[in-house]
Amino acid sequence: MKMKKIYLACLSLLMTAGLVKVNAQSPISYGVKAELNMSNFFLSDLDNYSSRMKAGPNLGGFMKIDLHENFAIQPELSFFYRTSKIKKEGAKNDNFEQWGMQIPIYAIGQTNLGNGRFYGGVGPFVGLGFDAKRKIKNADNIDLYKKVDGDKEMNRWDFGFGALLGYELNNKFQINATYQVGVINQLDRLKDDAKLRSQVVSLGLGYRF
C-alpha cells in the first residue's frame, strides 16, 4: 500500500513536470476578429427551392496555443448574424435571418513569410442558433425555432467542418478567410423528407494581443 502511494506521488510529480514543460514551450495568446459572412444552404429533396447567399457580420475572439514554431491549436468563439434568400420557383423570394454563436477549433500550420506569418488550418465547429426567422413579404414572420404540434421548422444546433487561411503582419494585425459547411440536417419537422445544410464563407480582420 505504501509503495502504491509512493508510485502515485512520483507519477503525479512527473505529470506536473511534463505539464509545466509543455506550458513553457506553448505560449498562449488571445485575439479578436471582425468578419463579413456570406451564407446560404445546401438543399436536398426540396423541389423548386433554392438558397442564395446574402451578407452579415461575425464578431468574436480566439485563443491561440502555439505547440511548435510551425503548429498551433486555435479555438474561437464567434457571434453571428446571417441572412440568405429562400427562393421558390414561380413565387416571391423569402428572407432567412438568424442570430447565433459558434465555436470552431482549428489545427493550424504556420510559417514565416515576408513581413509576417502565413497560416492555414482545418477543424470542426459547433453552432447554436438563438433566433431564426423566415420573413415573407406581406405576411407574418415565421419563427423557425418555435414548436408547433411538438415540432420546430429548424434545429438550433449545427455541426460541421471548416478551413481557415490567413496572414499575420509583424504588428499582429491579421487578414482572415474561412469556409465552413455543416453536416447536420437543419430541418426538424421535415427532416425525414428533405435536408438543409449550412454553408458560410467569411472574410475579415483580426488582431492578436
N, C-alpha and C positions, 0 to 999 in steps of 0.2 A: 504493500500500500504506500509505504514511504517512497520507494523507488518510483512508483507511478506518479506521485506528486512532484518529485524532482524532475522526472521526464516531462511532465506537463509544463512545469515552470521554465525549463530550458527551451521547450518548443515555443512557449509564449514570448520569451526573450528573442528568439531567432526571428519569429514573425514580426515582432515590433521593430527589430533592427532592419528587417527587409523592407517594411513599410516606410521607415524613415529614409532609407536609401532611395526607394522609388520616389518618394515625395521630393527629396532633394534634387533628384535628376529630372523631375517632371514639374516644371513651373506651371502654375495655373494663372491665366489671365482672363479678363472679362471684357465684354464689349456690347455695343448697341448697334441696331440695324434699322433702317427705314427703307421700305421697298414698294414698288408698284407691281401689283399682281394682275395677271390676265388669266381668267378661269372659265372653264365650261365642264361639260360632262360627256363621257363616252356612253352612248345609248345602245341597248340591245333589246330587240323584240318590242320596240315602241314604234310601230309603223307610222309613217308620215310625220314623225317628230325629229327635230334636230336641235342641237345646242350650240350657240355661238358665244365666243369669248367677249367679255367686257372687262373694264379696268376697276381696280380697287386698291386700297393701301394695306400694307403689313407694317406693324411696329413691334419691336421686341428686343431681346438681348441674347447673349450667348456666353458660354464658358468654354475656354479652350484649354485643354490639358496636353501639353507637349510631352510625349513619351520618348521622342527621339528628335534629332535635328530635322529628320525628314518625315516624321509621322506624328499625328495628333488625333485626339478624340474631341469632338465639339458638340455637346448638347446645346439645344437652343429652345427658347420659349418665345412664341410669336402670337400676337393677336391680329386677327384679320377681318376685313370686310370684303366680301366677294360678290360680284354681280355677273350675270350672264343672261342671254336671251334664250327662251324656250320657244321654238317656232313649230307650229303645226301647219302642214301643207293646206293652203286654202283658207287659213284663219290669220288673225292678227297676232303679232308677237306678244308673249308674256315675259315679264321681267322676273328673274330669280334673284333674291337678295339674302345674304347670310352673314351673320356675325359669329365669330368663334375664336378658338385658340388651338394651337398645335405644338407638339414637342417632337422635333426631329433630332436624331443623333447621328452625326456623320463621322465616319472613319476617314481621316484626311491624310493625303500625301502632299508634301510641300518641298519647294526648292527655291533657293535664291536666284533671282533673275533680274538683271538690270539694276534699277534703283529701288528694288523691293523684293517681294516674295510672291511667287505663283503657287496656288494651291488648288486642289480638287478633291472631292470626296463623294462617298455614297453611303446610304444608310436608311433605316426605317423611320417612319413618323407615325404618331398617333394624334388624331384630331378630335375636338369636341365642339359641336355647334351649340351656341347659346340661343340663337333665334334664326329662323329661316322662313321667308315668305315668298309666295308666288303672287305677283302683282298683275292683275288682269284689268285691262282698260275698261272703264265704265262698269266696274263690278267690285264687290268687296274683296279685299286681300285674303288669301288662304294661308293660315298658319300651318306650316308643314310639320311642326312638331306637336301639334295639338291632337290628342287622341279623340277619335270619333268611332264609337262602337268597338272600343278596345284596340284600334289600330291607328297608327300615325301614317302620314304620307311619306315621311322620310325618317331615317335613323339619325340620331345626334352624333354617333361615333363614326370615325373613319380611321382607316389604317392603310398604309401603303409604303412606297419606297421613293426616294428622291436622290438627285445628283446635284452637287454644288461645284461651281467654278468661281475662282476669284483671284484678285491681285491686291496685295497689301503694300502700300508705299512705305518708305522708311519713317515717315511721320505717323504711321499707324492707321491712316485712312485706308478704307477698303472699297473696292468695286466688286459686287457680287452678282451672280446669276444662278438661279436654281430651277430645276424641273422636278415636279412631283406628280405621281399618279397613284390613285387609290386602287386597292384590290378588293375592298368590301362593297357589296351592293348597298347603295344608299337608300333604296326603296324599302318600305316596310309593308304597306298594305298590298302592293303589287309584286312583292319580292318573288313569288312563285311563278310569275308570268313574264317578268321583264327585269332588266338590270340597268343601273345608273351608277357610274363610277367617276370619281372626281379627277380632274386634270388641271394643274396650275403651273404657269410659267411666271417667274418673278425676276425683276431687275432692281438693284438698289445700291445704297451706300452704307458703309459701316465705319465704326471706329473702335479700335481695341485699346484699352487702357494699359 
